[in-house]
């Protein structure tokens, strides 16, 4: 399992600048709105950007008046995120997390959880739940499978591609309440919507 993560991180280390150029202008305002709308509290909210990459979402959330903290296992991304956002960024592998208990109002996991090996997702979800305050919210968006749960390497990056049913089962088993889900891009029919977004609440 650790070797899969090492391979994935090495890919991002080697392609950090290309990744930044390719994703910095992506419009994910629908995802910000989903998390912040579920929290229903005024800024500043303390938000963990789980798998923050080069810092696009940290900068956006900070610009909205919140107090985001980033986390990524790619050292190059961590340096870039600190420079681009001015936020605190933790350098931690998803498989070796050290998070404070009940510290965050929300967790924003945009295109990151699917890099966790399937057998280790329950442990990671438990740690994210523990770092949320009661009634806190986990937002996650992941590429989904349209038919059966599957996982494996693609371009040296590990991916866990689960169906809606697969992700739902994991969230419920982790003790989250699944409040809402939607598919992206929003202007496409379901067969052309590969991204699954979920809003999950810690009771």
N, C-alpha and C positions, 0 to 999 in steps of 0.2 A: 504494500500500500504506500509506504514512504517513497519507494522508487517512482511510482506514478506521479506523486507530488513534485519530486525533484525534477523529473522530466518536464512537467508543466511549467514550473517556475523558471527552469533554464530557457525554455522557449520564450517566455515573456521577457527575461533579462536580455536576451539576444535581439528582441524585436520591440523594445520599449518605445523607441521614437516613432517607429512605423505605427504602432498601436495607438499612440497619442494622436498622431495626425489623422488616423482613420476613424477615431471615435470622438474626438473633442467637440465636434459639431452635431452629434446625434441629439435629437430632440427626445428627452425622456421626462418632460414636464408632467406627462400623465402619471408617471410613476411617483414623482415627488408629491403630486396632488393626492394620490391614493394613500400614501403614508401619512401625510400631514392631515388629510381629511379624517382619517381614522383616529388620529390622536386627539383632535378637537380641543387643543389647548393652544394658547398664544405663545409666540416666541418670547424668549429663546428656549427651545427644546434641545436636550442633549441627545444626539443621534450618533450611533455607531455606523459608519459606512464600511460595511464588511466586504473586503475585496475592493478597495477604493481605487485601484489602478493609479493612473497618473494624476488624479485629483479633480477631474471635471465636476463630479457630483458634490464633492466637499466644497468647492468654490461656490457652486450654485446654492447649496443649503446655507452656507454662511451668508451669502448675499440676501437670503430671505430672512435673515436675522436670527438664525439658529446657531447652536454651538456643536457642530459636528466634530467627531474624532474619527480618523481613518484607521484602517487596518489592512495590511497586505503582506504577503510573504515574499514578494519580489523586491529586492533591495533597491533596484533602479526605480521602480514605481514609487517606493516610499520617498526617495529623495525628490522625485518629480512632484509628487503630491504635496509635500511640504513646501516646495518652491512655488507651485501654482496656486495653492490655497491659503497658505499661512496658518494652516490648522495643525494641531497635534496629530501625528500619524504613528501608529504602533507597527513595528516590524515583527510580525508573527505568522508562522505557518498555520494554515487552517487545522492541521493535525496536532499542533502544539500550542493551543490557545491558553492564555493566562488573562482572564477578564475579571474585573471587579464585580461583586454581586450587586444586583439591583442598582446599577449605575446609570442606565440609559432609559429614556422615554421610548425610544424607537430604535430598531435596527433596520438599516437599508442595505439589503443584499441583492444588488442589481447585477445579474450575470456572473454570479460568483459561486453559489452553493453547488451548482452542477459540477464543479471541479472537485468536490469531495467524493471519494470512493463510496459507493452505495452502502457498504457494510459499516462505514464510519459515520454516515449521516446522522443516525440517532444520537451519537455522542456529541457531535457538533451542535445539533439542534438543542440538545439539553443544555449545553453551555451558553448558547445564545439566549435561551429562555431564562437562565439563571442571571444573566447580566441585565435583563430587563426589569424595570420596576413593575409591581403589580398593575395590571391593566395596560401594560406596555404593548407595543405592536411590532411584529416582525413583518416587513414587506420583503418579498423575494420575487425575482423574475428570472426564469430559466428557460433555455430552449427545451421544448417538450418532444416526446415521442408521440406519434399519431396512432400507434397500434399497440406495441408491447414495450415494457421496460427493457432498456439495454444500456450497456456501458462499454467503454473502451478508449483506445488512443486514436487521435486524429491529428496529424501534423505535430506529433510529439506531445500533444496536450491531451490529458485525460478528460473525458466527459461522461457524466451520468445523465442519460436521457430517459426521463420517466414520463408516463402518461399522467393525465389529470388525476386518475384514480391512484396511481402510485405516489404522487406527491401528497395527495390528500391523506392517504393512509399514514405516511410518515409524520405529517404534522399532527394528526390526531393522536398517534401513538406517543409523540413527544409531549403531549399535554396542552397543545395549542387549541384554541377555538378558531376554526376557519370561518371568517366572516364574509369573505367575498373573493372572487377571482375573475379575471378577464384575460382575453387573448389579444396579442399584438402582432402586427400593426393593426390599429383600430379601423382602418379604412379598407380592410381586405376581408374576403369570405373566410370561414373557419379553416378550410383546407389550405389556405395561404397564410395562416397565422401560426408561425412556429414558436412564438414566445408565450409562455404562461406566467401570468403575474398573480400573486396570492397575498391577501391581507390576513394575517394570523395574529390573534391576541393571546397574551398571557393572562389567565384568569386572575 
